[in-house]
Amino acid sequence: MSTDINYSEKIPNNVNLAEDRTLQRALEHWQPGFISWWKDMGPEGSLDYDVYLRTAVSVEPNGWAQFGHVKMPDYRWGIFLTPGQPDAKIGFGEHKGEPVWQEVPGEHRANLRRIIVTQGDTEPASVEQQRHLGLTCPSLYDLRNLFQVNVEEGRHLWAMVYLLHRHFGRDGREEAEALLTRRSGDSDNPRILGAFNEKTPDWLSLFMFTYFTDRDGKYQLCALAESGFEPLARTTKFMLTEEAHHMFVGESGVSRVIQRTCQVMNELKTDEPAKVRAAGAIDLPTIQRYLNFHYSVTIDLFGADQSSNAATFYTSGLKGRFEETRRSDDHVLKSETYRLLNIIDGRLVEHEAPMLNALNEVLRDDYIKDSVGGVERWNKVIDKAGVAFRLKVPHKAFHRKIGTLSEFRVSPDGRVISETEWTANVTGWLPTAEDRAFVASLMGRVVEPGKFANWIAPPAVGVNRQPLNFEYVRFN
């Protein structure tokens, strides 16, 4: 990356990058490592493809969605902050009512860096998890959507790296380098959060991941968008505009799988999973098991039900709650409580805990309400087909690996059970090796414009009003 770059062209931005020589030098040093990481760990075999991508070139409504064919390594990863509000004040915690910070307060430096690095680490991790999926895409439309998600995760990495370089000096530069060296699932140098070290081996997993796990991203970003450190708040607000597309890919993808399955069930007049599978569709009980797995892994991402770190981040003004400004309490929470679950004498019971220590659970419960809404929309697809089956999210104590509930076995319907009962039933609750092998067996690559794999229905409309047989990806 030479030093005579036109910064507004190569890196679209609204952070005056062209005038900040120190920041330019830092990004010039980091950018070749990023491109090297993309070539090594980005979508496999795709470097020469021309992909119909949306590129953000400004924060205005007409500037953040410019469409055109582009090679992914040449994608213009921009740095954008939503416009600041004059006289903005911190909305919660001990600093409530004080002016927002433009620079990092010394006493909060370590915690802010940790928050930014943890968020930043999830972005390249999901690209790594999804890198092989292009080889088994069910259509050009879906391949393009995967690549759009990938380049936007790349842009979100740039957004966090900008904050590290701009506000954290040498520490920030070292952390930005480390974001390119960790690898999803690596036993020696894994990604920071557990869900981002899981494999995403097939497209049903991808759709579940983008529905459930990117929705966790939405809630974490919404909490950070309340931050008293205004550059972080403004950065994450813009990231949320793109996160919506990732969740759309997930929700619509699962919906189309269900639609096709129900169509096959009606054609064959059967609800027997073996017959549905024999016809090349994914039976509804298997979809339920995938749902159970991705949902339970994702709700662990919110952390332990009681957390002194969550209390510190809130009290310090670093990370708020989802829709903090719409809540009617005092936004300090020292006297507030929240109901948490525990298991006593083999039964799930609620108990009161200080809300400040329960903020992970508050965010998790907001997320759960939102997740249930999408599952109900999937059920409408099943209802419309006249099929008697309902998908459900499992109880939040099911299959937990973090927090108080991780010490117990709980069924999807919320019963505390023995290890024996768990072992006898787990193959009906979570995807088995056979389930995964069956789904993998369907993953043939379909790249003829307008054609779709047998296990998924076409979408209702194309991208940016293009027809379904549009050449969304050109292979060169």
N, C-alpha and C positions, 0 to 999 in steps of 0.2 A: 504494500500500500504506500504509494509515494506521497510526499508531503505537499504536492501541488493539487490536491484533490479539491474539486468543487463540492464542499460539504453538504450544501443544501440539495445537490443532485445525487451524490453517492449515498449519503446518510440523511434522508429527509428528517428534519427536526425542527422543533420550536424552542430550542434551549440555547440559541446563539452559539452553536458549535463553531462556526467559522471564526468567531472572535475570541475563542478560549484556547490559546496555544497549548497550555499545559494539558488540558483535557484531550485536545487533538493528538498530542504525542502519546498519551496513555492509550487511546483507542487505536492509534496506528500500530502500537506495539501488540495490542490484544487481538486485533482483527485477523491477522494471518493465522493465529492459533485457532480462532473460531472457524475459519474456512477449512483449515486442516481437519478440525473435529468434524465439521459437516461432511467432508468428503469421506472420512473414515466411518462415521457413526450415523450419518443422515440416511434418508431413504435409499435402500440398496439398489444399485444399478441405474439411478435416475439422473445422473449428473448432466446428461445431454438432452434430457426431455424438455420440450417446450410445454409449459403447464399454464392453463388459463387461471391465473391467480388474481386475487384482490390485493392491492397494495395500498397501505396508508401513506399519504403524502402530506396530510395536515389534519388538524383536529376538527375542522369544519365539516358539516354533514356531507358536502360534496367532495371533500378531500380525502376521507379515510376509506373510500371504497372505489378505487380505480382499477378496472379490470383489463387484463391483456395477457397474451402468452409471454412467458418469461422462463429462462432456465433458472432453476432454484439456487445454484451458487451465485447467480447474479441478482438475486432478489434484493430489493432495497430495504434492508432492515433499518427502520427509522427509530428515532427517539422522540417520544411525544409526552407532554404533560398537558392535562386539561387546563383551560385558563384559570388562573388564581382569582380568588375573591378579595377585593380590597378590604382591609381591616378584618380579615378572617380571624376568628378566635378558636381556641381549643375547646372542644365541646364536652369533655368528660375528664374525670380523674382529679388529682390534686391541683393540676394546672388549669382547670376549667375556667374559662373567661379570660385567660391571658392570650396575648397575640400568638398565632401559630409561629413555629420556628422555621426559619429559612436555612439555618445551618444546624448541624448536629450538636445538641447540648452535651457537654463533656461527660456529665454523670450518666447519660443514657447511651453513650457511644457503643458500648459492647452489646447491649441488648438490641439496639437498632441494627447493628451489623448482623447479628445472629438472625433477626427476623428477615432481613433482606437476602441473606445468603440462603436460608432455608427455602424461601419462596423461589429464589433464582435457581436453586438446584433442581426443583421439580420440572423446570422447563426443558432443559436438554435431556433429562431422564426420560420424559415421555416420548421424545423423538427417538431415543435409543430403544425404548420398549417396542416401538412401532416400525422399526426400520425394515423388517422383512415383509411387512404386510402388502406392499405394492406388488410382490411376486404372486399373490393369490387374490387380487382384487376382483369383486363380482361385476364391475362395470367401469367404464371410463369416468362416468359421473362420480362413482365412489372413490376411484383413485385420485381424482382431482380434489375431492373433499378431504381425503387423508393428507394430501400434500399441502393443502391450505392450512389445515391444523398444524402440520409440522413447521411450516415457515412462520406461523404466528407464535408458536412456542419459541422458535428462534428469536423472534422480535421481542418477546417477553423476557428472554434471557438478556438481550441487549438493554432492555429497560432497567433491569436490576444492576447490570454491569455499569451502566451510566451512573447510577446512584453510588455504587461502590467507588468508582474512579473519581467522581466529582466531589464526594463528601468524606472519604475515609482514607485518603493519602496512601502510604505504602501498604498498610493493612488491607485497604480496599483493593489495591492492585494484586496483592497476593491471593486474596479470596477470589477475585475474578479469574485468575489463572487456574485456581483449584477447581472452579466450576467446569473447566474443560478437561480435567484429568480424572475425576470420578467417573465411574461407569455403572449403569444400571445392572444389578445382579452380580457384579464382580465381588468375589469373596474377599479380596484384599482391599479394595477401594470402592465400596458400594456408594450408591446415592444415599442421602441423609435419611429419608423417610421410607418406611418399609414397603408401602404400596408401590413405590416407584422402583423397587427391585423385583417386582413380580413380572413374569413373562406376559406378553400380550400375543398369544400364539395364533389367533384366528380372528376373523372379522366380527363374530358375535362377541368375543372378548373386547374388541376395539369399541364396538357400539356401547357395550355396558360400561367400559372405562370412560368414554367421553360423556355418557349420560351421568354416571354416578361420581366418578373421580374428578372430572372437570367441574362438576357442580360443587364439590368441596373447594376447588379453586375459586369459584365465584364467591363463596362465603368467606374464605380467607381474604380475598381481595377487597370485598365489601368492608370487612373489619379494618383492614389497613387503609382503606380510603377515608376512614374517619381520623387517621393519625394526626397528632399535633405537629409532626414533622411534615410540613406541607409538600416538599418535593416528592415524598413517598405517597402521600394521599393523592396528589395530582397525577402521578404516574399510574397508580393502580386503578384510578377511575377510568383512564383511557384503556387500560388492559381489559376492563370489563366489557367494553364494546365488542372486543374480539372473542372473549370467552363465551359469549352467547352463541356464536357460530359452532363452537366445539360441542356445546350441549345439544344444539339442533342436530348435528351429525349423529349423536348418540340416540336422542329420542326418536328421530325420524328413521334411523337405521333399524332399531329394534322394532319399531312399528311396522316397517316394511317386511321384516322377517316374519312377524306374527301374521301379517296380512296374507303372505304367501302360504304359510303353514295352514291357516284356516281354509284357504282356497283348496289346498290339497285334501284336507280333512273332508270338506264338503263334496269334492269330486269323488272321493273314494267311499264316502258315507261311513267314516270310521274315526274313532278317537284312540285307536290302539297305537301307542308310540312306535312299535316295531313296523307297522304298516306305513305309518307316516314317514319313517326313516327310509324304508325301502323305496318310497317314491321320491327320495332325495330332498326332503324338507326336514326342518329341525322341529321335533315334537315339543309341545308346550311344557311338559314337565322338565325337559332339559333346559328350556329357556328359564324356567323358574329356578332351577339349581344354579345356573349362571348368575341370575339376579341375586340370589342369596349370597353367593360368594363375593361379588363385586360390591354389593351394598355393605356387607359386614367388614370387608377390608377397608372400605372408604370411611366408615364412621370411626374407625380407629385413628384415622388421620387427624381427627380433632384433638387427640391427646387424652390424658387421664381425666377422669370426671372431676377430681379435685387437683388444682394446680397452683402452686405459689407463683410460678412464672406467669401464668395468665393474669393473676391478681396484680403482679408487678407491672406487666405491660399495660394494663388498664389504668392503674393508679398513676403511672408515670405519663400517661397521655400518648402512649406509643401505638396502641391497638384497641379500637373500640369494639362495640357490638354491631351486629347486622342492623342497619337502619337505626343507628344510635339516636339521631335527631328526632325520630318519630316516637320515641319512648317517653312515657310520662313521669318517670321517677326523677330523682335528683341528679343522676349521671355521676354520682360519687360512690354510691352503693355501700357505704360503710355499715348501714343498719339493715340492708336488704338480705333476704334469704332466698334459697332456691331449693326445690325438691329433687333429691337424687335417689337413685336406686341402690340398694344393697341386698345381699342375700343373708337372711338370718334363719336358722333352723330349717334350711332347705326351702325357704320361700322368699320370693322377691318382695321387698318392702321398701316403701319410700321413707326418707328422712330429710329433715331440714339441714341445710348447710349454708354458711355465709356465701352470698352470691359472688363476691369478689373471687373466692377460691373456686367457684363452680362455673366460671365463664366459658370454659371449653364445652361444658354440657349445655349451656344456654345456646351457644352457636350450633352445636350438634343437633339440638332439638329444632332449631329454626331450619336447618338443612333437611332434617327428616320430614318435616311438614311439606317442604318443597318437593322432595323426592317422591313422596306419596302421590302428589298431584300428577306427575308424569306417568306413574304406574297406572293410575286411574284412566288416563288417556289411552294407554295401551289396552286396558280392559274394554274400552268403548269399541276398539277395532274388533276384539273378540266377540263382543255383544252384537255388533253390526253383522258379523258373519253368522250369527245364530248358534255359536258354539258355547256349550255349557262348561266354562272353565274361567277361573279368576286368578290372575297373578297378584301376589301380595308381597309387601316388604316384610322380612322376618322381624321378630321382636329385637329391640336394640341390644338386648343382652346375648343374642345368638352369635356364636363363633367369634367372640371378642378376644383380642390378644393384648389389649392395653387397658389399664385401669382396674378398678375394683372387680368388675364383672369378668375379667379374664381368668379368674381363679376357679370358675365354675363352668359346668356344662348346662346349657339352656337350649331347649328346643325352639324351632322357629315360631311356635305359638306361645312361647313365654313360660314354659314349665321348666323348673329346675329338675334335672334328671341325673341319673347315675352314669358313670363311665360306660357301664355295660349297655345301658339303653342307647347312649350316644353311638357306641360302636355298632350296635345292631341296626341303627337307622340312618347313619351319616351318608350312606350312598344314595339315599332318597332326598337328601337335603343339600348336598354340595356336589359339584361336578366330579364324576369319577374319571379315571384314566380312559375308560371305554367311551364315556361321553365326549371327552376331548378328542379322542382318536376319531370318533364318528364325525364330529364337526370339522376336524382337520381334513377328513376324506372328501368333504364337499368343496373344499377351497381350491377349485380350479380357476385359472386366470381367464377372465373375459375382458377383451380389450377392443372388440369390434364396436364402433360407434352405434349407440342405440340398443345394444344387446345387454341382457342381464342374466346373471347366474340363476339356475333353477330354484335356489333356496331363498330368493329374496324378490320382492315385488319392485317394479320401477317406482320412482318418486312421482308425485303428482305434477311437479313442475321442475324445470331445469334451473341451472345456476344463472342468475342475472338475466332471466327471461330467455335464455337460450333453449333451443329444442333439445329433447333428450338424446337425439342422434348427433349432437354437436361434437366436434373433435376437441374434447376437454383436455386431452393430453396427446401431444404429437411425439412419436418415438423417432429419434433421429439416428 
